[in-house]
Amino acid sequence: MYILGIDPGSRVMGAALLEVKNRKVNYCFSQTYTFKEKDFFGRLEGIKKSLKELLSKCPPIHHFALESLIFVKNPNSLAKLAQARGVILSEILEKNKAASCFEYAPNLVKNMSSGFGHASKESVALFLRYYLKVESFASTDESDAVAIALCHIFQQRLDSQTQIQPQGDQHVRLY
């Protein structure tokens, strides 16, 4: 079973693919995407193109996990992030109609991957490097995407031989 974790952003996006096989989590790859266009709508188009390319290279994805929206001081930033997530979800659902999408709060992602909901990004990345035996990550957006996918695995207790077993209301199933 393959899980794609995405750390959404309108300027930088992280993506990571993990596999669960025989109760073992395997790191497949992770990547950082940077969108440098000054025009916001140009960045949205870049997100769509990047996802289209990513999904064409991936094996069939069973589950997608994204980080949920968080409170920010600037409403414009929140609106742009929400629009970027909309493009991401639209592309994912268009290309993978059989896949399920889930979202997780940032504090839950940190708690599941480091044991502390307010852990630093560096602490989370360090745990992931040891747990998944990865040399390094190119950015914190990339390690966040890995943490989101791993959070989904831990939260759902996924196994290639079993069905999803939700654990309470700490996550939201989008579709």
C-alpha positions in Angstrom: 0.0 0.0 0.0 1.4 3.4 -1.0 0.8 6.6 0.9 1.7 10.0 -0.5 2.2 12.8 2.0 2.0 16.4 0.9 3.0 19.5 2.8 1.1 22.1 0.8 2.3 25.6 0.1 2.0 28.2 -2.6 5.8 28.9 -2.8 7.3 25.6 -1.5 5.6 22.2 -1.4 7.0 19.0 0.0 5.9 15.5 -1.2 6.9 12.1 0.1 6.0 8.5 -0.9 6.0 5.8 1.7 5.0 2.1 1.3 3.5 -0.2 3.9 4.3 -3.8 3.2 4.1 -6.7 5.7 3.7 -4.2 8.6 7.0 -2.5 7.6 7.2 1.1 6.5 9.5 1.7 3.6 10.7 5.1 2.5 10.4 5.4 -1.3 11.3 9.0 -2.0 10.6 12.6 -1.0 11.0 15.9 -2.9 10.8 19.6 -2.5 9.0 21.7 -5.2 9.7 25.4 -5.3 7.5 27.8 -7.2 9.3 31.1 -8.0 6.7 32.8 -10.2 5.8 36.3 -9.0 2.2 35.8 -10.2 0.2 33.8 -7.7 -1.8 32.1 -10.4 1.4 31.2 -12.1 2.5 29.4 -8.9 -0.9 27.5 -8.8 -0.2 26.3 -12.4 3.3 25.3 -11.3 1.7 23.2 -8.4 -0.6 21.5 -10.9 2.2 20.7 -13.3 4.4 19.4 -10.6 1.7 17.2 -9.2 0.8 15.9 -12.6 4.5 14.9 -13.2 4.8 13.4 -9.7 1.7 11.3 -10.0 2.7 10.0 -13.4 5.9 8.6 -11.9 4.3 7.1 -8.8 2.9 3.6 -8.5 -0.9 3.5 -7.8 -1.5 5.6 -4.7 -3.9 4.2 -2.1 -4.0 7.1 0.4 -3.1 10.8 0.3 -2.4 12.7 3.5 -2.1 16.5 3.7 -1.5 18.9 6.5 -4.6 20.8 7.5 -4.9 24.5 7.4 -3.7 26.3 10.5 -4.4 29.7 12.0 -2.2 32.4 10.6 -2.0 36.1 11.4 -2.3 37.2 7.7 -5.7 36.2 6.1 -4.2 36.7 2.6 -1.6 34.0 3.4 -4.4 31.7 4.6 -6.4 32.3 1.4 -3.4 31.5 -0.8 -2.6 28.4 1.1 -6.3 27.3 0.9 -6.2 27.9 -2.9 -3.0 25.9 -3.2 -4.5 23.0 -1.3 -7.6 23.2 -3.6 -5.3 22.8 -6.6 -3.5 19.9 -4.9 -6.8 18.1 -4.0 -8.2 18.7 -7.4 -5.2 17.2 -9.2 -5.0 14.2 -6.8 -8.7 13.3 -7.1 -8.7 13.8 -10.8 -5.8 11.4 -11.3 -6.6 8.9 -8.6 -10.3 8.4 -8.2 -9.9 5.2 -6.1 -7.6 6.9 -3.5 -8.7 8.3 -0.2 -7.6 11.7 1.0 -7.0 12.5 4.7 -5.7 15.6 6.5 -4.0 16.0 9.8 -3.3 18.9 12.1 0.4 20.0 12.3 0.5 19.3 16.1 -0.8 15.8 15.6 1.8 15.2 12.8 4.6 16.4 15.2 3.2 14.4 18.1 3.1 11.2 16.0 6.6 11.6 14.7 8.4 13.0 17.7 6.2 12.4 20.7 5.7 16.2 21.3 3.1 18.2 19.5 5.2 21.4 19.6 8.5 19.9 18.5 10.7 21.8 16.2 11.0 20.9 12.5 14.6 19.9 13.1 13.5 17.4 15.8 10.9 15.9 13.5 13.4 15.6 10.7 16.0 13.9 13.0 13.4 11.3 14.1 12.5 10.6 10.5 16.1 10.2 9.4 16.7 7.6 12.1 13.3 5.8 11.9 13.3 5.6 8.1 17.1 5.4 7.7 17.3 8.4 5.4 20.5 10.3 5.0 19.0 13.8 4.9 16.2 15.9 3.6 16.6 18.8 1.2 14.2 21.0 3.1 11.8 21.1 6.1 8.9 21.0 3.7 10.2 17.7 2.4 10.6 16.2 5.9 7.2 17.6 6.8 5.7 15.7 3.9 7.4 12.5 5.1 6.1 13.2 8.7 2.5 13.7 7.3 2.6 10.4 5.4 4.1 8.6 8.5 1.4 10.2 10.7 -1.2 8.8 8.5 0.3 5.3 8.7 0.5 5.5 12.5 -2.9 7.0 12.8 -4.6 4.5 10.6 -2.5 1.5 11.5 -2.2 0.6 7.9 -1.1 -2.8 6.8 -1.1 -4.0 3.2 -3.3 -6.9 4.3 -5.9 -5.0 6.4 -8.5 -2.3 6.0 -8.4 1.1 7.5 -9.2 1.2 11.2 -9.8 4.9 12.2 -8.7 5.9 15.6 -11.1 8.4 17.0 -11.8 11.9 15.5 -8.2 13.2 15.4 -8.2 13.2 11.6 -10.7 14.2 8.9 -11.4 12.1 5.9 -11.9 14.4 3.0 -13.2 11.9 0.4 
